[in-house]
Amino acid sequence: MSKTAKMSSDLTRRFLPRLVVFSAIGTIALPASDVASAAWPRGEDKSFVSLSYETTADGPDFGDFGAFYYEYGVTEKLTFGLDIGKSQSAGQVSAIAFLRYPLELSGGENVFAAEVGLGWAERDGSAVAALRPGLSWGRPVSGTWGSGWLGVESTFAIYEDGETLGKIDSSFGINHENGNLSIFKLEFAAPSDGDETLAFAPSHVIKVSENSFLELGLSHEFTDAVTKVKVGVWHSF
């Protein structure tokens, strides 16, 4: 494998896939049943921002990872967003700007949306352009345990050097009466030049104030047997 391809494999497996997780938490300004699925639009003039930090607790240490995520409702339906992240050990930076819009096939409690993102990833000290289209689905659910939601977010990133990364994140969330949230995620990634990965990532989100939340999470990636811990802050305005 060439040096460029190896860097692409390391980036897609260890760095870029984690950016997509923020698409799943970027709707906290919506009603409780609509929280945490990218399928729902943000809403005109409403914003959401999150910061998170992730570190290895057990297994191979691929380095700490910091991320910034932002969404803004351009109109009631059109949402603009930013995904920015940095691998602390390698010093690599990646950024994606995207637009998301609901699809007309949405009906009943099911909501669908399409998005397209453009950006770049730093590799070997140079920037590689990226195109990242995506589709998402969400719906509220309820049961004897209370109310919550189901969501699926899928993206397919295409990089300037010819590599690709497909990713599907599935989430199940619970809205607690005190305003806290519990989220259970399965994250699947398939880079064109590396092994497929599957991770289980549960988290608990604590309501600190009316518009601010603290996220405490774990993730276990089965292919490389890596367990990580994550802390994040969310704020809507």
Summary of the structure (lengths in Angstrom):
residues: 237
radius of gyration: 17.0
end to end distance: 46.6
largest distance: 54.1
contacts: 821
relative contact order: 0.20
helix: 10%
strand: 60%
